[in-house]
Amino acid sequence: MTSGTVPVVLFGAVVGAATAALLLPTRLARAPERLVRTNVSGRRVPAVLGGPLTAGAVVGVLAVGAASAIGWDEAVADRVLLATAIVVAALGAAGRLDDLRGDEPARGFRGHLSARRLTGGIVKIVAGGASGLVAGAIVAGTEDVALVIETGLLVALGANLLNLLDRAPGRAQKVWLLLALPLLVGGAREWGIAAAGLLGASLACLPADLSERGMLGDTGANPLGAVAGLGLALSLERPGRLVALGVLLLLNAASERVSFSSIIENTPFLRSVDRMGRK
């Protein structure tokens, strides 16, 4: 990230954080019963943080785009802003639908794809793949078909992975930050600017997540992973993208057979990081 990029990123992050912070009190106080879940501590927690998170991300994109339009930073890539907004909106909407449907017996890719009905998971799989392909076509053009496909896969697999990790307070957001901060510093400049609103909104929602006052739900976890996947697609050369794809495929496949929560709890370092900041 160049010195000239910092003010734009900070602007987008502040707008995203402010938007999320304004929405949080109402969402936490007026959570419908069908969005309340029992978390790992046995507490009843509303899965409502995703709304403020996605709103902050989208408003951040719009604010940065408006700043670019009046000439503050003409180097902002409108295509990346549009691609990021599409990914956040599509995965946020699909996640919201899944959250409202409540807990479903189908679990994992295999469970959802083998179910003889339309599940929330199938909707998310389709939304992730489709929005990723659209985002890839927007930023890469239709000439580089391989990049478009790689982008679609990274977005969909990233969304699913973060959703799988949203099992304990703050866990998914910590993984998002571990992915986003290196990309922000050394990745594609345009992605850092476009993702700034989501970063700010995430930081605004993190205290409520860690204190078990609210949960991300699919509405929040899916956009986090999807935007991280988009960042990998935009920031890495083809060999790096293929490695990232391989890692995400491996982790998603492993989730069908092993419990990430059990691995984290049985690994002292991971357990310490996972519990950091919690009550």
Secondary structure, DSSP 8 states (H G I E B T S, - for coil): --TTTHHHHHHHHHHHHHHHHHHHHHHHHT--GGGEEE-TTS-EEE--THHHHHHHHHHHHHHHHHHHHTTS-TTS-HHHHHHHHHHHHHHHHHHHHHHHH---S--HHHHHHHSSS--HHHHHHHHHHHHHHHHHHHHH-SS-HHHHHHHHHHHHHHHHHHHHHTTSTTHHHHHHHHHHHHHHHHS-HHHHHHTHHHHHHHHHHHHHHHTTS---HHHHHHHHHHHHHHHHHHHS-HHHHHHHHHHHHHHHHHTTTS-HHHHHHTSHHHHHHHHTT--
